Amino acid sequence: MDLNDKIILVTGGTGSFGRLFTQTVLGRFTPRKLIIFSRDELKQSEMLRQYSGANVRYFIGDVRDLDRLRRAMRGVDVVVHAAAMKQVPACEYNPFEAVKTNVIGAANVIEAAIDHGVQRVLAISTDKAVNPLNLYGATKLCAEKLFVQGNTYSGVGGTTFSCARYGNVVGSRGSVIPLFLEQMKSGSITVTDGRMTRFWITLQQGVDFVIRCLGLMEGGEIFVPKIPSMRVLELAGAIAPDAAIQYTGIRPGEKLHEVLVSEDEAHHTAEYDGYYMIRPLHPWWRAANWADGTPVADGFRFSSDTNSRWLTVDDLRALVP
């Protein structure tokens, strides 16, 4: 999407995604204004030293606070919703807080965007939202449903809502790669199960995909990039080839393999160049043109263990900073 002369707001703007999104947008486009919305004043002050200028604004706020979101979205054209509680153990231990941020926060973003006539809102989701086993995944599934059906609240000609759903981000804070890098200093790393597989995407690929989806969205779609898989055991060997491996067993709420498109979603999923698009089940709100995609076969499943694309050890080493 051409983001020149647009007023853009990114929630969770001081996180890993928000920082690179800011860098990428300012490097490729000349937005009229880019608003970094987050609740962390320290991270905002750190970002301010790196990204400043007449068209960059920093807005202290929490997606739980609807009034603050309404104030922040005045005059905004595009919103990227990246704010979330993302750590599975933290969500399990603090379930009310996870719901307030990931579910109520999503609803607040939708309400504020509609109230101020925002043109496009894209929410970032995760493979954990597909057939969720933990609360984090359940809250993200709920958020997806809210954003898809948010189009029914905005109506024809109103704010357009869609989602981008992808897998684990290489090297992001809280992911397994930084954990392995830290553990290898002791000469031993922990792996829950040697059979485990995961989808992988780089942070830059995630940002690029979100920008692409902003241009593609017509309302209600869930966009899924075609990304490779890797076995966690091979990942461990790539990161710390000389470290001993301790097997700890699968944690509560953890899956052996992840899924980005389920069999139940296959009957309304189409394949495109580089991505899949899960169409809304009830898209009455917009006369969308989705005829150019290729419907996937009945029973199709985009899973990390049956993926046709796999990262090699050399591939991964090239991606890890």
Helices and strands as residue ranges (DSSP letters): E 7-11, H 16-28, E 33-38, H 41-50, E 56-60, H 66-72, E 78-81, H 88-93, H 95-99, I 100-104, H 105-115, E 120-126, G 127-129, H 135-154, E 160-166, E 168-169, H 176-183, G 184-186, E 188-191, E 197-201, H 203-216, E 222-225, E 229-231, H 232-239, E 244-247, E 259-261, H 263-266, E 269-272, E 275-278, E 294-295, E 302-303, H 313-319
